[in-house]
Amino acid sequence: MSATTRSTDPPEGPGTTGAPAPTRPAPAGDRALRLRDVTITFGGVTALDGVSFEVHPGRICGLIGPNGAGKTTLFNCITRIYVPSSGQILWGDTDLLRLRPHALAGAGIARTFQNLALFGAMSVFDNAMVGGTSVSRVGLTSGALGWPPARRRQQALRDRAWHLLDRLDLLDVAERPAAGLPFGTLKRVELARALMSQPALLLLDEPAGGLTHSEVKDLGSLITSLRDELGFAALLVEHHMGLVLGISDHVVALDFGRTIFEGSPSAVRDNPDVVRAYLGRAA
Ligand SMILES: Nc1ncnc2c1ncn2[C@@H]1O[C@H](COP(=O)(O)OP(=O)(O)OP(=O)(O)O)[C@@H](O)[C@H]1O
């Protein structure tokens, strides 16, 4: 992101329009993410081999598997970084594989990054705003020129950012640069940035990575309460089994690119194929 996309105005305080917080439940409708027989090969390696499952509206789907199982590759197929060799990925009625990567946010899909995608020199508030301006029709020029509809949209974004920073316990650091903040705090900023686009589907890439035990516990409660408030569905790729089993409605386990389990969190722990996959290789 270039410096030109940085918000030029100082952040106004929360709720400056006096309007109710604009974080309404995402218009998830009946949109589900449907993967059908997704296969991708890299040279001789079949990273995904006929993977099929669904993520239902408003539900959290945990995606687990040992190292090299294909989780990141699957994420990269959904986010249009990789093109599957065969298979279908549908988002509601939309063929996701026909969407350009930059159109995903506009289609209601947002993601977080394992290694964070924040701008160190920018404030926490401005980092959050980046996630909203990518889908809002607020042009920097029209906003700066004070065109009334653009100003109203800009203010609605600011209100949403303040609301999310409040929900994510980030108000105290809102005006501090992201660089230098503790990792656990940055993970929450990353979540705020992703939620600014009001996604109907949130792709969470190892959100617990690098967090302490108590931070992981808090993160689990935060994700479920935000899901309850905002109505998004989530696909959660995570090694932290406690988090996956604690907050997922549904779990899919991969091994060597194949689905070895699909079902409830309570059933996954004792599933012999899952146990074998994790015992067979270091997770
Ligand atoms: N761009 C690529 N080129 C070649 N092989 C790749 C590429 N991306 C992934 N792979 C291979 O695909 C397989 C699945 O890798 P992937 O990173 O998706 O696993 P993972 O489940 O995310 O593992 P981890 O938990 O360690 O992140 C591995 O064998 C990996 O080496």
The ligand as an ORCA input file, in Angstrom:
! r2SCAN-3c Opt
* xyz 0 1
  N       3.783    -22.973     -4.476
  C       4.063    -24.241     -4.221
  N       4.941    -24.930     -4.972
  C       5.220    -26.219     -4.720
  N       4.669    -26.919     -3.723
  C       3.794    -26.285     -2.911
  C       3.441    -24.914     -3.114
  N       2.547    -24.569     -2.175
  C       2.348    -25.660     -1.409
  N       3.090    -26.679     -1.859
  C       3.138    -28.030     -1.306
  O       1.795    -28.416     -1.055
  C       1.726    -29.190      0.137
  C       0.752    -28.558      1.092
  O       1.359    -27.379      1.646
  P       0.557    -26.339      2.538
  O       1.493    -25.205      2.806
  O      -0.731    -26.038      1.907
  O       0.316    -27.169      3.872
  P      -0.248    -26.658      5.269
  O      -1.267    -27.634      5.699
  O      -0.667    -25.242      5.165
  O       1.040    -26.774      6.194
  P       1.454    -25.851      7.452
  O       0.551    -26.222      8.565
  O       2.875    -26.283      7.704
  O       1.353    -24.402      7.047
  C       3.142    -29.296      0.666
  O       3.691    -30.502      0.211
  C       3.819    -28.110      0.047
  O       5.203    -28.335     -0.084
*
